[in-house]
């Protein structure tokens, strides 16, 4: 098994950290092990409108993004992950 450029323990240690990605401030809320990927929630309140089961807009929620950590070959850090600035 090859050594990954970052460990799951290191990624899990990022939960709760604040970061800036593509000009927006986020907080890391979860790590998806299958990928791996970071799940981050926007720190700006009410940035997206969420529909109900019938498709009607009902409430405003923070934007959630999934940021891939490794490239497709799982040998290098993904360019999107490298865009992260820790706050």
Backbone as XML, in Angstrom:
<?xml version="1.0"?>
<chain id="A" units="angstrom">
  <residue number="1" name="UNK">
    <atom name="N" x="0.841" y="-1.186" z="0.000"/>
    <atom name="CA" x="0.000" y="0.000" z="0.000"/>
    <atom name="C" x="0.881" y="1.243" z="0.000"/>
  </residue>
  <residue number="2" name="UNK">
    <atom name="N" x="0.556" y="2.194" z="-0.878"/>
    <atom name="CA" x="1.347" y="3.413" z="-0.986"/>
    <atom name="C" x="1.048" y="4.365" z="0.163"/>
  </residue>
  <residue number="3" name="UNK">
    <atom name="N" x="2.029" y="5.192" z="0.482"/>
    <atom name="CA" x="1.842" y="6.205" z="1.503"/>
    <atom name="C" x="1.160" y="7.413" z="0.877"/>
  </residue>
  <residue number="4" name="UNK">
    <atom name="N" x="0.072" y="7.847" z="1.499"/>
    <atom name="CA" x="-0.648" y="9.019" z="1.007"/>
    <atom name="C" x="0.073" y="10.282" z="1.444"/>
  </residue>
  <residue number="5" name="UNK">
    <atom name="N" x="-0.065" y="11.374" z="0.672"/>
    <atom name="CA" x="0.616" y="12.620" z="1.034"/>
    <atom name="C" x="0.038" y="13.281" z="2.286"/>
  </residue>
  <residue number="6" name="UNK">
    <atom name="N" x="-1.140" y="12.828" z="2.756"/>
    <atom name="CA" x="-1.749" y="13.353" z="3.978"/>
    <atom name="C" x="-2.567" y="12.218" z="4.589"/>
  </residue>
  <residue number="7" name="UNK">
    <atom name="N" x="-2.577" y="12.134" z="5.908"/>
    <atom name="CA" x="-3.279" y="11.029" z="6.567"/>
    <atom name="C" x="-4.708" y="11.425" z="6.933"/>
  </residue>
  <residue number="8" name="UNK">
    <atom name="N" x="-5.545" y="10.411" z="7.144"/>
    <atom name="CA" x="-6.911" y="10.675" z="7.585"/>
    <atom name="C" x="-6.914" y="11.345" z="8.952"/>
  </residue>
  <residue number="9" name="UNK">
    <atom name="N" x="-5.970" y="10.970" z="9.809"/>
    <atom name="CA" x="-5.884" y="11.603" z="11.130"/>
    <atom name="C" x="-5.595" y="13.099" z="10.996"/>
  </residue>
  <residue number="10" name="UNK">
    <atom name="N" x="-4.723" y="13.458" z="10.064"/>
    <atom name="CA" x="-4.439" y="14.880" z="9.832"/>
    <atom name="C" x="-5.683" y="15.598" z="9.321"/>
  </residue>
  <residue number="11" name="UNK">
    <atom name="N" x="-6.404" y="14.962" z="8.425"/>
    <atom name="CA" x="-7.626" y="15.567" z="7.895"/>
    <atom name="C" x="-8.688" y="15.696" z="8.982"/>
  </residue>
  <residue number="12" name="UNK">
    <atom name="N" x="-8.851" y="14.660" z="9.796"/>
    <atom name="CA" x="-9.834" y="14.720" z="10.878"/>
    <atom name="C" x="-9.472" y="15.798" z="11.889"/>
  </residue>
  <residue number="13" name="UNK">
    <atom name="N" x="-8.191" y="16.084" z="12.026"/>
    <atom name="CA" x="-7.753" y="17.170" z="12.896"/>
    <atom name="C" x="-8.169" y="18.537" z="12.374"/>
  </residue>
  <residue number="14" name="UNK">
    <atom name="N" x="-8.584" y="18.603" z="11.124"/>
    <atom name="CA" x="-9.032" y="19.871" z="10.535"/>
    <atom name="C" x="-10.497" y="20.175" z="10.840"/>
  </residue>
  <residue number="15" name="UNK">
    <atom name="N" x="-11.234" y="19.199" z="11.377"/>
    <atom name="CA" x="-12.642" y="19.439" z="11.697"/>
    <atom name="C" x="-12.730" y="20.578" z="12.706"/>
  </residue>
  <residue number="16" name="UNK">
    <atom name="N" x="-13.564" y="21.538" z="12.389"/>
    <atom name="CA" x="-13.728" y="22.717" z="13.232"/>
    <atom name="C" x="-12.849" y="23.890" z="12.822"/>
  </residue>
  <residue number="17" name="UNK">
    <atom name="N" x="-11.852" y="23.636" z="11.991"/>
    <atom name="CA" x="-10.974" y="24.717" z="11.541"/>
    <atom name="C" x="-11.696" y="25.599" z="10.530"/>
  </residue>
  <residue number="18" name="UNK">
    <atom name="N" x="-11.316" y="26.868" z="10.535"/>
    <atom name="CA" x="-11.852" y="27.816" z="9.561"/>
    <atom name="C" x="-10.857" y="27.955" z="8.420"/>
  </residue>
  <residue number="19" name="UNK">
    <atom name="N" x="-11.392" y="28.084" z="7.216"/>
    <atom name="CA" x="-10.539" y="28.205" z="6.039"/>
    <atom name="C" x="-11.199" y="29.118" z="5.021"/>
  </residue>
  <residue number="20" name="UNK">
    <atom name="N" x="-10.397" y="29.596" z="4.105"/>
    <atom name="CA" x="-10.907" y="30.377" z="2.973"/>
    <atom name="C" x="-10.622" y="29.555" z="1.720"/>
  </residue>
  <residue number="21" name="UNK">
    <atom name="N" x="-11.660" y="29.371" z="0.925"/>
    <atom name="CA" x="-11.529" y="28.606" z="-0.313"/>
    <atom name="C" x="-12.306" y="29.340" z="-1.392"/>
  </residue>
  <residue number="22" name="UNK">
    <atom name="N" x="-11.599" y="29.729" z="-2.429"/>
    <atom name="CA" x="-12.194" y="30.457" z="-3.555"/>
    <atom name="C" x="-12.902" y="31.733" z="-3.101"/>
  </residue>
  <residue number="23" name="UNK">
    <atom name="N" x="-12.283" y="32.405" z="-2.131"/>
    <atom name="CA" x="-12.776" y="33.700" z="-1.685"/>
    <atom name="C" x="-13.898" y="33.666" z="-0.667"/>
  </residue>
  <residue number="24" name="UNK">
    <atom name="N" x="-14.298" y="32.482" z="-0.219"/>
    <atom name="CA" x="-15.390" y="32.346" z="0.751"/>
    <atom name="C" x="-14.840" y="31.677" z="2.008"/>
  </residue>
  <residue number="25" name="UNK">
    <atom name="N" x="-15.288" y="32.154" z="3.183"/>
    <atom name="CA" x="-14.859" y="31.567" z="4.452"/>
    <atom name="C" x="-15.764" y="30.394" z="4.813"/>
  </residue>
  <residue number="26" name="UNK">
    <atom name="N" x="-15.136" y="29.286" z="5.236"/>
    <atom name="CA" x="-15.843" y="28.061" z="5.589"/>
    <atom name="C" x="-15.307" y="27.514" z="6.904"/>
  </residue>
  <residue number="27" name="UNK">
    <atom name="N" x="-16.085" y="26.606" z="7.506"/>
    <atom name="CA" x="-15.629" y="25.798" z="8.628"/>
    <atom name="C" x="-15.713" y="24.339" z="8.190"/>
  </residue>
  <residue number="28" name="UNK">
    <atom name="N" x="-14.683" y="23.572" z="8.482"/>
    <atom name="CA" x="-14.677" y="22.144" z="8.139"/>
    <atom name="C" x="-15.614" y="21.430" z="9.108"/>
  </residue>
  <residue number="29" name="UNK">
    <atom name="N" x="-16.601" y="20.708" z="8.578"/>
    <atom name="CA" x="-17.583" y="20.035" z="9.425"/>
    <atom name="C" x="-17.469" y="18.511" z="9.383"/>
  </residue>
  <residue number="30" name="UNK">
    <atom name="N" x="-16.785" y="17.981" z="8.365"/>
    <atom name="CA" x="-16.692" y="16.528" z="8.247"/>
    <atom name="C" x="-15.572" y="16.153" z="7.289"/>
  </residue>
  <residue number="31" name="UNK">
    <atom name="N" x="-15.069" y="14.939" z="7.449"/>
    <atom name="CA" x="-14.097" y="14.375" z="6.515"/>
    <atom name="C" x="-14.711" y="13.112" z="5.926"/>
  </residue>
  <residue number="32" name="UNK">
    <atom name="N" x="-14.776" y="13.058" z="4.613"/>
    <atom name="CA" x="-15.241" y="11.851" z="3.936"/>
    <atom name="C" x="-14.023" y="10.978" z="3.673"/>
  </residue>
  <residue number="33" name="UNK">
    <atom name="N" x="-14.010" y="9.799" z="4.275"/>
    <atom name="CA" x="-12.839" y="8.925" z="4.160"/>
    <atom name="C" x="-12.698" y="8.349" z="2.758"/>
  </residue>
  <residue number="34" name="UNK">
    <atom name="N" x="-13.827" y="8.119" z="2.098"/>
    <atom name="CA" x="-13.773" y="7.563" z="0.751"/>
    <atom name="C" x="-13.541" y="8.698" z="-0.228"/>
  </residue>
  <residue number="35" name="UNK">
    <atom name="N" x="-12.344" y="8.901" z="-0.583"/>
    <atom name="CA" x="-11.986" y="10.030" z="-1.451"/>
    <atom name="C" x="-10.517" y="10.357" z="-1.283"/>
  </residue>
  <residue number="36" name="UNK">
    <atom name="N" x="-10.082" y="10.824" z="-0.173"/>
    <atom name="CA" x="-10.845" y="11.512" z="0.872"/>
    <atom name="C" x="-11.235" y="12.918" z="0.412"/>
  </residue>
  <residue number="37" name="UNK">
    <atom name="N" x="-12.131" y="13.539" z="1.202"/>
    <atom name="CA" x="-12.579" y="14.895" z="0.884"/>
    <atom name="C" x="-12.977" y="15.605" z="2.170"/>
  </residue>
  <residue number="38" name="UNK">
    <atom name="N" x="-12.872" y="16.927" z="2.155"/>
    <atom name="CA" x="-13.335" y="17.749" z="3.267"/>
    <atom name="C" x="-14.729" y="18.257" z="2.942"/>
  </residue>
  <residue number="39" name="UNK">
    <atom name="N" x="-15.599" y="18.248" z="3.939"/>
    <atom name="CA" x="-16.916" y="18.863" z="3.811"/>
    <atom name="C" x="-16.853" y="20.139" z="4.631"/>
  </residue>
  <residue number="40" name="UNK">
    <atom name="N" x="-17.144" y="21.259" z="3.985"/>
    <atom name="CA" x="-17.041" y="22.553" z="4.655"/>
    <atom name="C" x="-18.341" y="23.329" z="4.485"/>
  </residue>
  <residue number="41" name="UNK">
    <atom name="N" x="-18.730" y="24.021" z="5.566"/>
    <atom name="CA" x="-19.954" y="24.820" z="5.562"/>
    <atom name="C" x="-19.595" y="26.293" z="5.594"/>
  </residue>
  <residue number="42" name="UNK">
    <atom name="N" x="-20.270" y="27.069" z="4.764"/>
    <atom name="CA" x="-20.005" y="28.500" z="4.676"/>
    <atom name="C" x="-20.235" y="29.177" z="6.024"/>
  </residue>
  <residue number="43" name="UNK">
    <atom name="N" x="-19.379" y="30.134" z="6.353"/>
    <atom name="CA" x="-19.544" y="30.912" z="7.575"/>
    <atom name="C" x="-20.443" y="32.120" z="7.343"/>
  </residue>
  <residue number="44" name="UNK">
    <atom name="N" x="-20.783" y="32.370" z="6.084"/>
    <atom name="CA" x="-21.697" y="33.462" z="5.749"/>
    <atom name="C" x="-23.118" y="32.918" z="5.888"/>
  </residue>
  <residue number="45" name="UNK">
    <atom name="N" x="-23.936" y="33.502" z="6.771"/>
    <atom name="CA" x="-25.277" y="32.944" z="6.984"/>
    <atom name="C" x="-26.184" y="33.127" z="5.771"/>
  </residue>
  <residue number="46" name="UNK">
    <atom name="N" x="-27.070" y="32.159" z="5.607"/>
    <atom name="CA" x="-28.148" y="32.239" z="4.625"/>
    <atom name="C" x="-27.660" y="32.525" z="3.210"/>
  </residue>
  <residue number="47" name="UNK">
    <atom name="N" x="-26.826" y="31.651" z="2.701"/>
    <atom name="CA" x="-26.273" y="31.883" z="1.372"/>
    <atom name="C" x="-26.942" y="31.057" z="0.276"/>
  </residue>
  <residue number="48" name="UNK">
    <atom name="N" x="-27.851" y="30.177" z="0.638"/>
    <atom name="CA" x="-28.539" y="29.363" z="-0.367"/>
    <atom name="C" x="-29.974" y="29.118" z="0.089"/>
  </residue>
  <residue number="49" name="UNK">
    <atom name="N" x="-30.878" y="28.992" z="-0.859"/>
    <atom name="CA" x="-32.273" y="28.698" z="-0.533"/>
    <atom name="C" x="-32.504" y="27.219" z="-0.787"/>
  </residue>
  <residue number="50" name="UNK">
    <atom name="N" x="-33.076" y="26.545" z="0.207"/>
    <atom name="CA" x="-33.306" y="25.108" z="0.123"/>
    <atom name="C" x="-34.789" y="24.852" z="-0.124"/>
  </residue>
  <residue number="51" name="UNK">
    <atom name="N" x="-35.070" y="23.996" z="-1.075"/>
    <atom name="CA" x="-36.451" y="23.649" z="-1.368"/>
    <atom name="C" x="-36.944" y="22.516" z="-0.490"/>
  </residue>
  <residue number="52" name="UNK">
    <atom name="N" x="-38.271" y="22.424" z="-0.344"/>
    <atom name="CA" x="-38.851" y="21.312" z="0.400"/>
    <atom name="C" x="-39.028" y="20.117" z="-0.543"/>
  </residue>
  <residue number="53" name="UNK">
    <atom name="N" x="-39.726" y="19.079" z="-0.084"/>
    <atom name="CA" x="-39.871" y="17.866" z="-0.900"/>
    <atom name="C" x="-40.670" y="18.110" z="-2.181"/>
  </residue>
  <residue number="54" name="UNK">
    <atom name="N" x="-41.399" y="19.233" z="-2.227"/>
    <atom name="CA" x="-42.195" y="19.560" z="-3.410"/>
    <atom name="C" x="-41.484" y="20.564" z="-4.311"/>
  </residue>
  <residue number="55" name="UNK">
    <atom name="N" x="-40.250" y="20.928" z="-3.951"/>
    <atom name="CA" x="-39.471" y="21.842" z="-4.769"/>
    <atom name="C" x="-39.724" y="23.313" z="-4.496"/>
  </residue>
  <residue number="56" name="UNK">
    <atom name="N" x="-40.534" y="23.610" z="-3.482"/>
    <atom name="CA" x="-40.808" y="25.012" z="-3.148"/>
    <atom name="C" x="-39.727" y="25.537" z="-2.214"/>
  </residue>
  <residue number="57" name="UNK">
    <atom name="N" x="-39.268" y="26.731" z="-2.513"/>
    <atom name="CA" x="-38.240" y="27.354" z="-1.665"/>
    <atom name="C" x="-38.842" y="27.658" z="-0.299"/>
  </residue>
  <residue number="58" name="UNK">
    <atom name="N" x="-38.211" y="27.135" z="0.758"/>
    <atom name="CA" x="-38.772" y="27.284" z="2.096"/>
    <atom name="C" x="-37.826" y="27.926" z="3.104"/>
  </residue>
  <residue number="59" name="UNK">
    <atom name="N" x="-36.544" y="27.656" z="3.019"/>
    <atom name="CA" x="-35.642" y="28.192" z="4.039"/>
    <atom name="C" x="-34.275" y="28.479" z="3.451"/>
  </residue>
  <residue number="60" name="UNK">
    <atom name="N" x="-33.580" y="29.356" z="4.141"/>
    <atom name="CA" x="-32.225" y="29.707" z="3.732"/>
    <atom name="C" x="-31.240" y="28.906" z="4.575"/>
  </residue>
  <residue number="61" name="UNK">
    <atom name="N" x="-30.216" y="28.386" z="3.933"/>
    <atom name="CA" x="-29.206" y="27.582" z="4.628"/>
    <atom name="C" x="-27.821" y="28.003" z="4.155"/>
  </residue>
  <residue number="62" name="UNK">
    <atom name="N" x="-26.818" y="27.658" z="4.950"/>
    <atom name="CA" x="-25.449" y="27.934" z="4.533"/>
    <atom name="C" x="-25.049" y="26.974" z="3.420"/>
  </residue>
  <residue number="63" name="UNK">
    <atom name="N" x="-24.209" y="27.467" z="2.546"/>
    <atom name="CA" x="-23.690" y="26.655" z="1.450"/>
    <atom name="C" x="-22.730" y="25.606" z="2.013"/>
  </residue>
  <residue number="64" name="UNK">
    <atom name="N" x="-22.812" y="24.399" z="1.490"/>
    <atom name="CA" x="-21.905" y="23.315" z="1.871"/>
    <atom name="C" x="-21.153" y="22.880" z="0.616"/>
  </residue>
  <residue number="65" name="UNK">
    <atom name="N" x="-19.834" y="22.717" z="0.748"/>
    <atom name="CA" x="-19.014" y="22.276" z="-0.383"/>
    <atom name="C" x="-18.211" y="21.043" z="0.016"/>
  </residue>
  <residue number="66" name="UNK">
    <atom name="N" x="-17.889" y="20.241" z="-0.968"/>
    <atom name="CA" x="-17.018" y="19.079" z="-0.772"/>
    <atom name="C" x="-15.738" y="19.357" z="-1.553"/>
  </residue>
  <residue number="67" name="UNK">
    <atom name="N" x="-14.621" y="19.378" z="-0.831"/>
    <atom name="CA" x="-13.328" y="19.701" z="-1.433"/>
    <atom name="C" x="-12.492" y="18.423" z="-1.504"/>
  </residue>
  <residue number="68" name="UNK">
    <atom name="N" x="-12.189" y="17.936" z="-2.705"/>
    <atom name="CA" x="-11.370" y="16.722" z="-2.818"/>
    <atom name="C" x="-9.959" y="16.968" z="-2.296"/>
  </residue>
  <residue number="69" name="UNK">
    <atom name="N" x="-9.395" y="15.958" z="-1.645"/>
    <atom name="CA" x="-8.060" y="16.083" z="-1.055"/>
    <atom name="C" x="-6.989" y="15.544" z="-1.993"/>
  </residue>
  <residue number="70" name="UNK">
    <atom name="N" x="-7.256" y="14.415" z="-2.640"/>
    <atom name="CA" x="-6.258" y="13.778" z="-3.507"/>
    <atom name="C" x="-6.711" y="13.790" z="-4.963"/>
  </residue>
  <residue number="71" name="UNK">
    <atom name="N" x="-5.732" y="13.716" z="-5.871"/>
    <atom name="CA" x="-6.050" y="13.641" z="-7.295"/>
    <atom name="C" x="-6.653" y="12.273" z="-7.617"/>
  </residue>
  <residue number="72" name="UNK">
    <atom name="N" x="-7.029" y="12.062" z="-8.865"/>
    <atom name="CA" x="-7.684" y="10.811" z="-9.249"/>
    <atom name="C" x="-6.813" y="9.584" z="-9.012"/>
  </residue>
  <residue number="73" name="UNK">
    <atom name="N" x="-5.499" y="9.737" z="-9.150"/>
    <atom name="CA" x="-4.579" y="8.621" z="-8.928"/>
    <atom name="C" x="-4.283" y="8.396" z="-7.452"/>
  </residue>
  <residue number="74" name="UNK">
    <atom name="N" x="-4.752" y="9.326" z="-6.595"/>
    <atom name="CA" x="-4.520" y="9.272" z="-5.144"/>
    <atom name="C" x="-3.032" y="9.281" z="-4.805"/>
  </residue>
  <residue number="75" name="UNK">
    <atom name="N" x="-2.262" y="10.013" z="-5.616"/>
    <atom name="CA" x="-0.821" y="10.096" z="-5.381"/>
    <atom name="C" x="-0.377" y="11.493" z="-4.984"/>
  </residue>
  <residue number="76" name="UNK">
    <atom name="N" x="-1.151" y="12.499" z="-5.378"/>
    <atom name="CA" x="-0.802" y="13.896" z="-5.098"/>
    <atom name="C" x="-2.004" y="14.621" z="-4.522"/>
  </residue>
  <residue number="77" name="UNK">
    <atom name="N" x="-1.738" y="15.744" z="-3.861"/>
    <atom name="CA" x="-2.829" y="16.567" z="-3.362"/>
    <atom name="C" x="-3.577" y="17.188" z="-4.543"/>
  </residue>
  <residue number="78" name="UNK">
    <atom name="N" x="-4.881" y="17.237" z="-4.426"/>
    <atom name="CA" x="-5.740" y="17.774" z="-5.489"/>
    <atom name="C" x="-5.539" y="19.285" z="-5.600"/>
  </residue>
  <residue number="79" name="UNK">
    <atom name="N" x="-5.543" y="19.834" z="-6.817"/>
    <atom name="CA" x="-5.384" y="21.284" z="-6.983"/>
    <atom name="C" x="-6.420" y="22.102" z="-6.199"/>
  </residue>
  <residue number="80" name="UNK">
    <atom name="N" x="-7.649" y="21.590" z="-6.065"/>
    <atom name="CA" x="-8.670" y="22.305" z="-5.291"/>
    <atom name="C" x="-8.310" y="22.346" z="-3.810"/>
  </residue>
  <residue number="81" name="UNK">
    <atom name="N" x="-7.733" y="21.269" z="-3.298"/>
    <atom name="CA" x="-7.306" y="21.238" z="-1.895"/>
    <atom name="C" x="-6.164" y="22.229" z="-1.670"/>
  </residue>
  <residue number="82" name="UNK">
    <atom name="N" x="-5.307" y="22.361" z="-2.654"/>
    <atom name="CA" x="-4.169" y="23.278" z="-2.529"/>
    <atom name="C" x="-4.592" y="24.747" z="-2.549"/>
  </residue>
  <residue number="83" name="UNK">
    <atom name="N" x="-5.829" y="25.031" z="-2.957"/>
    <atom name="CA" x="-6.344" y="26.403" z="-2.950"/>
    <atom name="C" x="-6.747" y="26.875" z="-1.550"/>
  </residue>
  <residue number="84" name="UNK">
    <atom name="N" x="-6.822" y="25.962" z="-0.589"/>
    <atom name="CA" x="-7.286" y="26.298" z="0.764"/>
    <atom name="C" x="-6.289" y="27.206" z="1.465"/>
  </residue>
  <residue number="85" name="UNK">
    <atom name="N" x="-6.827" y="28.249" z="2.105"/>
    <atom name="CA" x="-6.040" y="29.109" z="2.993"/>
    <atom name="C" x="-6.598" y="28.921" z="4.399"/>
  </residue>
  <residue number="86" name="UNK">
    <atom name="N" x="-5.776" y="28.490" z="5.339"/>
    <atom name="CA" x="-6.243" y="28.351" z="6.718"/>
    <atom name="C" x="-6.356" y="29.723" z="7.353"/>
  </residue>
  <residue number="87" name="UNK">
    <atom name="N" x="-7.419" y="29.927" z="8.120"/>
    <atom name="CA" x="-7.635" y="31.218" z="8.789"/>
    <atom name="C" x="-7.246" y="31.124" z="10.255"/>
  </residue>
</chain>
